[in-house]
Amino acid sequence: MTGQPFKTLKFFVLAMVQYCKRSVFYLLAKGGWLMLLSTVVAAVGIVLVTIDGPHEKVLQRIENCRYFEFT
């Protein structure tokens, strides 16, 4: 692993691409487009919440919105 870092990185990226392809095909086969779209929206939402950036102000407004209060 330390002897050939670029080759290791290449194989890791290829494995991740293959995993993503298989996941998409599975979601389309079992749940259809709604399941795939829901998974993509959830993944984007998780990324937006966990990564800091210029979108923080928008997320704060969404959190303060009365539509998302469940108490």
C-alpha positions as CSV (number, residue, x, y, z in Angstrom):
1,M,0.0,0.0,0.0
2,T,2.8,2.4,0.8
3,G,5.0,1.2,-2.0
4,Q,2.4,2.1,-4.8
5,P,0.1,4.8,-3.5
6,F,-1.2,5.9,-6.9
7,K,-2.0,2.4,-8.0
8,T,-3.8,1.8,-4.7
9,L,-5.7,5.0,-5.1
10,K,-6.7,4.1,-8.6
11,F,-8.0,0.7,-7.5
12,F,-9.9,2.3,-4.6
13,V,-11.6,4.8,-7.0
14,L,-12.5,2.0,-9.4
15,A,-14.0,-0.1,-6.6
16,M,-16.0,2.9,-5.4
17,V,-17.4,3.6,-8.9
18,Q,-18.3,-0.1,-9.3
19,Y,-20.0,0.0,-5.9
20,C,-22.0,3.1,-6.8
21,K,-23.1,1.5,-10.1
22,R,-24.2,-1.6,-8.4
23,S,-26.1,0.4,-5.8
24,V,-27.9,2.4,-8.5
25,F,-28.9,-0.7,-10.5
26,Y,-30.1,-2.4,-7.3
27,L,-32.3,0.6,-6.4
28,L,-33.7,0.9,-9.9
29,A,-34.5,-2.9,-10.0
30,K,-36.1,-3.0,-6.5
31,G,-37.6,0.4,-5.9
32,G,-37.6,2.3,-9.2
33,W,-36.9,5.9,-9.8
34,L,-38.6,7.1,-6.6
35,M,-36.2,5.1,-4.4
36,L,-33.2,6.2,-6.4
37,L,-34.2,9.9,-6.3
38,S,-34.9,9.7,-2.5
39,T,-31.5,8.2,-1.9
40,V,-29.8,10.9,-4.0
41,V,-31.7,13.7,-2.2
42,A,-30.9,12.2,1.2
43,A,-27.2,11.9,0.3
44,V,-27.0,15.5,-0.9
45,G,-28.8,16.7,2.3
46,I,-26.4,14.8,4.5
47,V,-23.4,16.3,2.6
48,L,-24.9,19.9,2.9
49,V,-25.4,19.5,6.6
50,T,-22.0,18.1,7.4
51,I,-19.8,20.3,5.2
52,D,-19.2,23.9,6.0
53,G,-19.5,26.4,3.2
54,P,-21.5,29.3,1.7
55,H,-24.7,27.4,1.9
56,E,-24.8,27.6,5.7
57,K,-27.0,30.7,5.7
58,V,-29.6,29.0,3.5
59,L,-29.5,26.0,5.8
60,Q,-30.0,28.2,8.9
61,R,-33.0,29.8,7.3
62,I,-34.5,26.4,6.5
63,E,-33.9,25.3,10.1
64,N,-35.6,28.4,11.4
65,C,-38.6,28.0,9.1
66,R,-41.8,27.1,10.9
67,Y,-42.6,24.3,8.4
68,F,-39.7,22.2,9.8
69,E,-40.6,22.5,13.5
70,F,-41.9,19.3,14.9
71,T,-42.3,20.4,18.5
